[in-house]
């Protein structure tokens, strides 16, 4: 593993860290109720995913 020989300056550190940008999570519309939800996850408002309802399973747990 390489070790730095000299201390990295603040300008170079800030320039390197400037590339660390976050992006918003991609969402899709629920086909049942139209609410925005994460892909491949059950809808938080109606509890459906791919035609099956998972809200009842969450209430019992």
N, CA, C and O of each residue as an XYZ file, in Angstrom:
244
protein
N       0.838     -1.173      0.000
C       0.000      0.000      0.000
C       0.885      1.239      0.000
O       1.814      1.347      0.800
N       0.594      2.164     -0.893
C       1.415      3.360     -1.025
C       1.142      4.334      0.108
O       0.001      4.503      0.538
N       2.193      4.963      0.580
C       2.078      5.974      1.622
C       2.493      7.323      1.051
O       3.463      7.393      0.295
N       1.783      8.398      1.394
C       2.182      9.712      0.881
C       3.483     10.176      1.537
O       3.684     10.012      2.741
N       4.344     10.746      0.733
C       5.624     11.228      1.247
C       5.460     12.583      1.918
O       6.156     12.894      2.884
N       4.535     13.388      1.402
C       4.335     14.731      1.928
C       2.864     14.933      2.285
O       1.980     14.224      1.805
N       2.636     15.926      3.145
C       1.266     16.272      3.534
C       0.547     16.892      2.339
O       1.103     17.735      1.636
N      -0.700     16.462      2.119
C      -1.484     17.022      1.020
C      -2.018     18.386      1.431
O      -2.531     18.553      2.537
N      -1.896     19.359      0.534
C      -2.334     20.718      0.841
C      -3.851     20.783      0.961
O      -4.561     19.893      0.494
N      -4.331     21.837      1.587
C      -5.783     22.005      1.746
C      -6.466     22.167      0.400
O      -7.569     21.660      0.196
N      -5.815     22.873     -0.522
C      -6.418     23.084     -1.838
C      -6.591     21.750     -2.570
O      -7.638     21.494     -3.165
N      -5.565     20.909     -2.521
C      -5.678     19.614     -3.185
C      -6.684     18.714     -2.479
O      -7.398     17.954     -3.134
N      -6.750     18.788     -1.155
C      -7.720     17.989     -0.408
C      -9.145     18.404     -0.766
O     -10.005     17.555     -1.005
N      -9.390     19.714     -0.801
C     -10.727     20.203     -1.128
C     -11.092     19.882     -2.572
O     -12.250     19.586     -2.866
N     -10.124     19.936     -3.468
C     -10.406     19.617     -4.867
C     -10.758     18.133     -5.015
O     -11.634     17.775     -5.803
N     -10.077     17.280     -4.263
C     -10.372     15.859     -4.329
C     -11.748     15.572     -3.736
O     -12.507     14.777     -4.291
N     -12.072     16.204     -2.628
C     -13.355     15.955     -1.964
C     -14.523     16.621     -2.669
O     -15.675     16.294     -2.383
N     -14.258     17.547     -3.585
C     -15.337     18.226     -4.307
C     -16.076     17.264     -5.229
O     -17.208     17.537     -5.628
N     -15.447     16.138     -5.571
C     -16.083     15.165     -6.447
C     -17.055     14.266     -5.701
O     -17.794     13.510     -6.332
N     -17.075     14.329     -4.365
C     -17.968     13.484     -3.557
C     -19.337     14.124     -3.495
O     -19.666     14.798     -2.519
N     -20.139     13.920     -4.527
C     -21.465     14.521     -4.561
C     -22.520     13.443     -4.400
O     -22.358     12.325     -4.889
N     -23.575     13.774     -3.730
C     -24.674     12.830     -3.560
C     -25.743     13.108     -4.611
O     -25.834     14.214     -5.145
N     -26.532     12.112     -4.891
C     -27.634     12.281     -5.828
C     -28.914     11.774     -5.163
O     -28.881     10.922     -4.275
N     -30.022     12.312     -5.611
C     -31.308     11.918     -5.054
C     -31.635     10.485     -5.477
O     -31.271     10.052     -6.570
N     -32.318      9.767     -4.606
C     -32.696      8.386     -4.908
C     -33.742      8.377     -6.018
O     -34.655      9.204     -6.028
N     -33.605      7.444     -6.945
C     -34.558      7.328     -8.044
C     -35.855      6.735     -7.519
O     -35.835      5.741     -6.793
N     -36.966      7.330     -7.876
C     -38.267      6.836     -7.452
C     -39.127      6.549     -8.678
O     -38.917      7.110     -9.753
N     -40.090      5.669     -8.489
C     -41.052      5.330     -9.540
C     -42.452      5.500     -8.969
O     -42.643      5.465     -7.753
N     -43.420      5.681     -9.841
C     -44.807      5.830     -9.407
C     -45.414      4.454     -9.167
O     -45.221      3.536     -9.964
N     -46.146      4.315     -8.072
C     -46.833      3.062     -7.754
C     -47.962      2.863     -8.761
O     -48.755      3.781     -8.973
N     -48.058      1.683     -9.393
C     -49.135      1.474    -10.365
C     -50.518      1.412     -9.730
O     -51.520      1.600    -10.420
N     -50.590      1.146     -8.410
C     -51.879      1.027     -7.736
C     -52.420      2.387     -7.293
O     -53.554      2.744     -7.614
N     -51.595      3.152     -6.546
C     -52.097      4.419     -5.993
C     -51.414      5.648     -6.583
O     -51.901      6.762     -6.392
N     -50.296      5.478     -7.298
C     -49.624      6.605     -7.933
C     -48.626      7.326     -7.051
O     -48.015      8.299     -7.492
N     -48.441      6.876     -5.812
C     -47.478      7.520     -4.919
C     -46.054      7.169     -5.337
O     -45.814      6.103     -5.906
N     -45.117      8.057     -5.057
C     -43.721      7.813     -5.381
C     -43.126      6.817     -4.387
O     -43.317      6.947     -3.178
N     -42.408      5.827     -4.902
C     -41.820      4.796     -4.062
C     -40.478      4.375     -4.653
O     -40.216      4.622     -5.830
N     -39.641      3.750     -3.859
C     -38.371      3.237     -4.346
C     -38.610      2.025     -5.236
O     -39.524      1.244     -4.971
N     -37.812      1.851     -6.283
C     -38.008      0.687     -7.138
C     -37.685     -0.608     -6.402
O     -36.811     -0.633     -5.535
N     -38.386     -1.677     -6.745
C     -38.214     -3.015     -6.166
C     -38.576     -3.064     -4.679
O     -38.096     -3.941     -3.960
N     -39.406     -2.145     -4.215
C     -39.836     -2.108     -2.811
C     -41.353     -1.952     -2.770
O     -41.961     -1.449     -3.715
N     -41.957     -2.392     -1.662
C     -43.399     -2.226     -1.487
C     -43.719     -0.741     -1.302
O     -42.926      0.008     -0.733
N     -44.862     -0.338     -1.777
C     -45.291      1.064     -1.684
C     -45.539      1.419     -0.216
O     -46.233      0.675      0.477
N     -44.996      2.528      0.272
C     -45.215      2.882      1.677
C     -46.640      3.340      1.983
O     -47.064      3.279      3.137
N     -47.392      3.802      0.970
C     -48.740      4.297      1.255
C     -49.800      3.203      1.148
O     -50.707      3.147      1.979
N     -49.702      2.323      0.131
C     -50.731      1.289     -0.013
C     -50.205     -0.112      0.304
O     -51.010     -1.021      0.509
N     -48.894     -0.320      0.352
C     -48.324     -1.601      0.735
C     -48.316     -2.649     -0.358
O     -48.139     -3.832     -0.065
N     -48.503     -2.252     -1.621
C     -48.530     -3.238     -2.697
C     -47.210     -3.254     -3.455
O     -46.536     -2.234     -3.599
N     -46.860     -4.451     -3.939
C     -45.696     -4.623     -4.804
C     -45.970     -5.776     -5.744
O     -46.236     -6.893     -5.301
N     -45.908     -5.516     -7.035
C     -46.151     -6.501     -8.081
C     -47.484     -7.225     -7.901
O     -47.562     -8.439     -8.090
N     -48.533     -6.483     -7.536
C     -49.870     -7.045     -7.440
C     -50.191     -7.723     -6.121
O     -51.310     -8.205     -5.942
N     -49.249     -7.776     -5.197
C     -49.504     -8.413     -3.895
C     -49.473     -7.348     -2.804
O     -48.687     -6.403     -2.863
N     -50.335     -7.516     -1.817
C     -50.406     -6.562     -0.713
C     -49.563     -7.072      0.462
O     -49.736     -8.202      0.918
N     -48.666     -6.238      0.936
C     -47.782     -6.599      2.031
C     -48.078     -5.795      3.295
O     -47.434     -6.009      4.322
N     -49.031     -4.884      3.238
C     -49.349     -4.054      4.401
C     -49.887     -4.893      5.559
O     -49.547     -4.620      6.711
N     -50.719     -5.908      5.291
C     -51.276     -6.738      6.350
C     -50.172     -7.506      7.080
O     -50.255     -7.693      8.294
N     -49.160     -7.945      6.371
C     -48.061     -8.666      6.975
C     -47.263     -7.736      7.894
O     -46.743     -8.171      8.922
N     -47.167     -6.446      7.519
C     -46.430     -5.490      8.343
C     -47.200     -5.147      9.611
O     -46.586     -4.929     10.656
N     -48.542     -5.094      9.547
C     -49.336     -4.755     10.721
C     -49.305     -5.864     11.772
O     -49.353     -5.573     12.967
N     -49.227     -7.127     11.353
C     -49.210     -8.236     12.300
C     -47.859     -8.376     12.987
O     -47.792     -8.915     14.092
N     -46.803     -7.914     12.376
C     -45.469     -8.082     12.957
C     -45.184     -7.093     14.051
O     -44.100     -7.113     14.634
